[in-house]
Amino acid sequence: MNIILFGPPGAGKGTQAKYLVEKLNGYQISTGDILRDEITKNSEIGKMIINDMNDGKFVSDKIVNLLIKSLIFDPQKKGKLIFDGYPRSLSQAKNLDKLLIDSNQKIDFIFFLNVNKETIIERIKKRKTIENRTDDELNTILKRYDTYMVTTKPVLDFYSKNSNFQEIDGSQEIDEITTKINAFLNV
Ligand code: AMP
């Protein structure tokens, strides 16, 4: 099953992605993790994206689309893709549609974890004390939320017409969200 977890930063996409990977024997495609990895490796891409990431800005569609292409075409991962943080712009959503058609796949479920701004700020502040992510400073959180509202909301409009789109209240406890997702998946 291919699944997209969609929602603002701090909605719990990563947490639910990890459960889904375990349950479905899937592969988490977290563009945030992939990009942080490039920075840690100090690769050419890492050097190009570090400032934007620390500023809470989006990395260019071109770089992100390039990084995920080989994962979508990987025969081992085919039909087991759990997208976490991708697509995040209309251009990425259209790119994903094309890559899926070209690799003869489809998305089975799109789960939109909907959370309000106040809950996000509280959650990300907490995450900063645990994971110490440099982009979890309050100012950066607010910028990331604004970026989400401007760039990512159109993706929501793009997907919300699909019959496999499901909105879930992301302010619930982690277990409650997992139970709701499992009910849709029938697992
Ligand atoms: P995340 O771990 O998903 O919260 O992503 C952390 C940061 O990585 C974001 O604030 C962006 O700077 C960058 N990023 C992650 N995914 C994408 C994406 N699909 N498109 C552009 N930038 C991204």
Residues whose N, C-alpha, C, O or C-beta is under 5 A from the ligand:
A	BS01	AMP	P9 T31 G32 D33 L35 D52 M53 G56 K57 F58 V59 V64 D84 G85 Y86 P87 R88 R144
